[in-house]
Amino acid sequence: MENGKEDFRLIAWMASIYYKNGIICIEFNNKFQDVIMNWAKEKGYTKYFIKNIADMDSKYSIRVYELVKQYEKIGKRKIDIASLKAMVGAKTKGYQNFAIFRRDVLEIAKKEINTKSDLIIDFKEIREGRKVVAVEFKIKTKSKSNPYDYDGMTKRDLIKSIQSRMHDRTAETIHAVELFKYHRIILVELIEKFEKGAFEKVVIQHPKAFFKWHLDEINNMFDQERLFKEKKDY
């Protein structure tokens, strides 16, 4: 800082651009290369496979995916509303209304990410009084390897596993016909909650309603039409 002014440096990305024999040639500034290398060493950058975003229909879904992917190992990320809208590029006036922003950006992004990518996300609103001031994302990597061989299990096996776990925990269960309407991926998500001990210390007064509520909550995180269309439900 000097005379109340901050020092700064401007670096041009490219040293030159020229056209030759039908080819556009671009020469990058060597100093810019140093900046990129220092960034990679000091702060790192987010890497992901294109296949995880290739099938997404919403441009906002792709940007939200990038934002949560950065915090995959941490498992959560909190972003204030103004920053989040700027980060995803939601500049339309209609998005000033949070209900519209949630419906047309966040909910669509959640369903596309959960159905098409390597992540499972959810989010909750952070309020000050009645005003939503921030959103906190919960982030989980989809299981690739698990001591429980979900891929090798039929849907009926998954249902039996849930019924057994419910009965062991509460002495009650949900009828197979009710469970069968859920996609196998939803059933696996519930089993994983059991595996992680999510229900061990919870007082469960109405078991059927309790676990039905959890199944519906998981179910709402996915684009159902696309899920049944693109993911095998054997």
C-alpha positions in Angstrom: 0.0 0.0 0.0 1.4 3.4 -1.0 -0.2 6.8 -0.5 -3.5 5.1 0.2 -3.4 3.1 -3.0 -3.0 -0.7 -3.4 -0.3 -2.0 -5.7 -1.6 -4.1 -8.6 -0.3 -5.8 -11.8 -2.1 -6.3 -15.1 -1.1 -9.3 -17.2 -2.3 -9.9 -20.8 -3.2 -13.5 -21.5 -1.8 -13.5 -25.0 1.4 -12.2 -26.4 0.1 -12.4 -30.0 -2.6 -13.7 -32.3 -2.1 -14.3 -36.0 -3.8 -16.0 -38.9 -1.7 -18.2 -41.2 -2.8 -20.7 -43.9 -6.3 -21.1 -42.6 -5.1 -21.5 -39.0 -5.4 -19.1 -36.1 -2.2 -19.1 -34.0 -2.2 -17.9 -30.4 0.9 -17.3 -28.4 0.3 -17.0 -24.6 2.2 -14.6 -22.4 5.0 -16.3 -20.4 4.3 -14.3 -17.3 0.7 -15.5 -17.4 2.0 -19.1 -17.4 3.9 -18.3 -14.2 0.7 -17.0 -12.6 -1.2 -20.2 -13.6 1.5 -22.5 -12.2 1.7 -20.6 -8.9 -2.1 -20.8 -8.6 -2.0 -24.6 -9.1 0.7 -25.0 -6.5 -0.7 -22.7 -3.9 -4.5 -23.0 -4.3 -5.1 -25.8 -6.7 -8.1 -26.0 -9.1 -11.1 -28.1 -9.6 -10.9 -31.1 -11.9 -13.8 -33.2 -13.1 -14.8 -35.5 -15.9 -16.8 -34.0 -18.7 -19.1 -37.1 -18.6 -20.4 -35.8 -15.3 -21.9 -32.7 -16.9 -22.3 -33.7 -20.5 -26.0 -34.7 -20.2 -27.1 -31.7 -18.1 -29.7 -29.6 -19.8 -29.4 -26.5 -17.6 -26.3 -24.2 -17.8 -27.0 -23.4 -14.1 -26.7 -27.1 -13.2 -23.2 -27.2 -14.7 -22.1 -24.2 -12.7 -23.7 -25.4 -9.4 -21.9 -28.8 -10.0 -18.6 -26.9 -10.3 -19.2 -25.0 -7.1 -20.1 -28.1 -5.1 -17.4 -30.2 -6.7 -14.8 -27.8 -5.2 -16.0 -28.8 -1.7 -16.6 -32.5 -2.3 -14.0 -33.6 0.3 -15.4 -31.1 2.9 -19.0 -32.3 2.3 -20.7 -29.0 2.6 -20.5 -25.4 1.2 -22.3 -22.3 2.3 -22.7 -19.4 -0.1 -24.6 -16.1 0.4 -27.5 -15.6 -2.1 -26.0 -12.6 -3.9 -22.7 -14.4 -4.5 -24.4 -17.6 -5.5 -26.5 -15.8 -8.2 -23.4 -14.1 -9.5 -21.4 -17.4 -9.5 -24.0 -19.3 -11.5 -24.8 -16.3 -13.8 -28.5 -15.9 -12.8 -28.8 -12.3 -13.8 -32.4 -12.3 -15.0 -34.6 -9.9 -12.9 -37.0 -12.7 -12.1 -34.3 -14.4 -10.1 -34.4 -11.6 -7.6 -37.4 -13.5 -6.2 -35.8 -16.4 -4.2 -38.7 -18.7 -4.8 -38.2 -18.5 -8.5 -34.4 -18.8 -8.2 -34.9 -21.9 -6.0 -37.5 -23.5 -8.4 -35.8 -22.7 -11.7 -32.1 -22.9 -10.7 -31.4 -24.8 -7.5 -34.1 -27.5 -7.7 -33.3 -28.3 -11.3 -29.6 -28.3 -10.6 -30.1 -30.7 -7.7 -32.1 -33.2 -9.7 -29.7 -33.1 -12.7 -26.6 -33.4 -10.5 -28.1 -36.3 -8.5 -29.3 -38.1 -11.5 -26.4 -37.5 -14.0 -23.2 -36.8 -12.1 -20.9 -38.5 -9.6 -22.3 -36.4 -6.7 -25.4 -36.4 -4.6 -26.3 -33.0 -3.2 -29.0 -31.3 -1.2 -29.4 -27.8 0.1 -31.0 -25.8 2.9 -31.9 -22.2 3.2 -30.2 -19.9 5.8 -32.5 -17.2 7.0 -32.2 -13.9 8.9 -35.8 -13.4 10.0 -37.9 -14.2 7.0 -35.3 -13.3 4.4 -33.2 -16.1 2.8 -29.6 -14.8 3.0 -27.6 -17.9 2.1 -27.7 -21.5 0.9 -25.8 -24.4 2.4 -25.1 -27.3 0.2 -24.6 -30.9 1.5 -22.3 -32.8 -0.8 -21.7 -36.6 -1.1 -19.7 -38.7 -3.5 -21.7 -41.5 -5.1 -20.5 -44.8 -3.8 -18.2 -46.7 -6.2 -17.2 -49.5 -3.9 -19.1 -50.7 -0.9 -18.7 -53.8 1.2 -22.4 -54.3 0.5 -22.6 -55.4 -3.2 -25.5 -53.2 -4.3 -24.9 -53.8 -8.0 -25.2 -57.5 -7.5 -28.4 -57.2 -5.6 -31.8 -57.4 -7.2 -34.5 -54.8 -6.3 -36.3 -57.5 -4.3 -33.0 -58.1 -2.3 -32.7 -54.4 -1.6 -36.3 -54.4 -0.3 -35.7 -57.4 1.9 -32.6 -55.7 3.3 -34.6 -52.5 4.2 -37.4 -54.5 5.7 -34.9 -56.5 7.8 -33.1 -53.4 9.0 -36.4 -51.7 9.9 -37.7 -54.7 11.8 -34.4 -55.0 13.7 -34.6 -51.3 14.6 -38.3 -50.8 15.3 -40.0 -54.3 15.2 -42.1 -52.9 12.3 -41.6 -52.7 8.5 -43.1 -51.4 5.3 -44.8 -53.7 2.9 -42.8 -54.7 -0.2 -45.5 -53.3 -2.6 -45.0 -49.8 -1.1 -41.2 -50.0 -1.4 -41.2 -51.5 -4.9 -42.4 -48.2 -6.5 -39.2 -46.5 -5.6 -36.2 -46.8 -7.9 -33.5 -49.1 -6.7 -31.1 -46.1 -6.4 -33.5 -44.6 -3.8 -33.6 -47.8 -1.9 -29.7 -48.0 -1.9 -29.6 -44.5 -0.5 -31.8 -45.5 2.4 -29.7 -48.6 3.1 -26.6 -46.5 3.1 -28.2 -44.3 5.8 -28.6 -47.4 7.9 -25.0 -48.4 7.2 -23.8 -45.1 8.5 -25.8 -45.3 11.7 -28.1 -42.3 10.8 -31.1 -43.8 12.7 -29.3 -45.4 15.7 -29.9 -42.5 18.2 -33.2 -41.3 16.8 -36.4 -41.8 18.7 -38.8 -43.4 16.2 -42.4 -43.3 17.4 -44.1 -44.1 14.1 -41.7 -46.3 12.1 -43.7 -46.7 8.8 -44.3 -42.9 8.5 -40.7 -42.1 9.6 -39.0 -44.3 7.0 -41.6 -43.4 4.3 -40.8 -39.7 4.9 -37.0 -40.4 4.5 -37.7 -42.4 1.3 -39.8 -39.5 -0.1 -37.1 -37.0 0.9 -34.4 -39.0 -1.0 -36.9 -39.5 -3.9 -37.4 -35.7 -4.3 -33.7 -35.2 -4.8 -33.9 -37.0 -8.2 -35.4 -36.3 -11.6 -37.8 -39.3 -11.6 -38.6 -39.4 -15.3 -35.0 -39.4 -16.3 -34.0 -41.7 -13.4 -36.3 -44.5 -14.5 -35.5 -43.9 -18.2 -31.7 -43.9 -17.9 -30.9 -46.0 -14.8 -31.7 -49.7 -14.7 -34.2 -50.6 -12.0 -33.7 -54.4 -11.9 
